[in-house]
Amino acid sequence: MSKRPTPKKRKPKSDGRRQHSEFLLLEVRRLRNLQNSPYAVRAEPKNKADKALKGITRIKA
């Protein structure tokens, strides 16, 4: 019979939160840099007309 693996310690909840907050910090920085780039332009929605039509659910006669 093989040996049982050693039980691993549980990762505390705060570690996951810390990891996520670090990710958000980097992501916000990345997006802010993108926004402030001289090449950044506002992207025009591609299917604006289609979405407007989808928003109409009822046509009054």
trRosetta pair geometry for C-beta under 8 A, 3 or more apart (Angstrom, degrees):
i j d omega theta_ij theta_ji phi_ij phi_ji
11 15 5.1 -97 175 60 97 143
11 16 6.9 95 127 -44 119 92
12 15 5.1 110 67 -9 76 99
13 16 6.0 -55 -164 33 44 108
13 17 6.5 39 145 -15 72 107
14 17 5.5 -56 -148 40 39 113
14 18 6.0 44 152 -25 70 104
15 18 5.6 -53 -146 35 30 112
15 19 6.3 32 153 -20 64 105
16 19 5.6 -52 -148 35 31 112
16 20 6.3 29 153 -18 65 106
17 20 5.7 -56 -148 38 32 110
17 21 6.2 29 155 -18 67 106
18 21 5.9 -55 -144 37 29 108
18 22 6.3 32 154 -21 63 106
19 22 5.8 -55 -152 34 29 112
19 23 6.5 32 149 -20 63 105
20 23 5.5 -52 -150 34 34 114
20 24 6.4 34 152 -19 66 104
21 24 5.6 -49 -146 36 35 113
21 25 6.4 43 151 -26 64 102
22 25 5.6 -50 -151 30 32 116
22 26 6.7 26 154 -13 63 104
23 26 6.0 -61 -153 39 30 106
23 27 6.0 28 152 -20 67 112
24 27 5.5 -56 -141 39 31 112
24 28 6.1 32 160 -21 67 105
25 28 6.2 -55 -148 34 24 107
25 29 6.5 23 153 -16 60 109
26 29 5.6 -57 -150 38 32 113
26 30 6.2 35 152 -23 67 106
27 30 5.6 -52 -147 34 31 113
27 31 6.3 26 156 -15 65 106
28 31 5.9 -57 -146 40 30 107
28 32 6.1 31 155 -21 65 109
29 32 5.8 -56 -145 37 28 111
29 33 6.3 29 155 -19 63 106
30 33 5.9 -57 -152 35 28 110
30 34 6.5 29 150 -20 63 106
31 34 5.4 -51 -149 34 35 115
31 35 6.4 37 152 -22 66 104
32 35 5.6 -52 -149 34 33 113
32 36 6.3 17 158 -7 66 111
33 36 6.1 -65 -142 46 28 101
33 37 6.6 52 151 -51 62 93
34 37 5.7 -36 -158 -4 32 120
34 40 5.9 119 156 -95 62 126
35 40 5.6 140 -150 174 24 168
36 40 7.0 73 45 14 11 145
37 40 4.3 112 63 -29 88 101
44 48 7.7 -63 167 -34 85 126
45 48 4.6 107 91 -68 114 90
45 51 7.4 -43 152 11 141 142
47 50 4.0 -25 171 34 107 121
47 51 5.9 113 113 -24 86 90
48 51 6.0 -61 -153 37 30 109
48 52 6.5 32 151 -23 65 106
49 52 5.6 -53 -150 32 33 113
49 53 6.6 32 152 -18 65 103
50 53 5.8 -56 -154 36 33 110
50 54 6.4 33 149 -20 66 105
51 54 5.5 -51 -148 35 36 113
51 55 6.5 44 151 -27 64 101
52 55 5.6 -50 -156 27 33 117
52 56 7.3 32 148 -20 61 97
53 56 6.0 -52 -159 26 39 108
56 59 6.7 39 166 -69 120 81
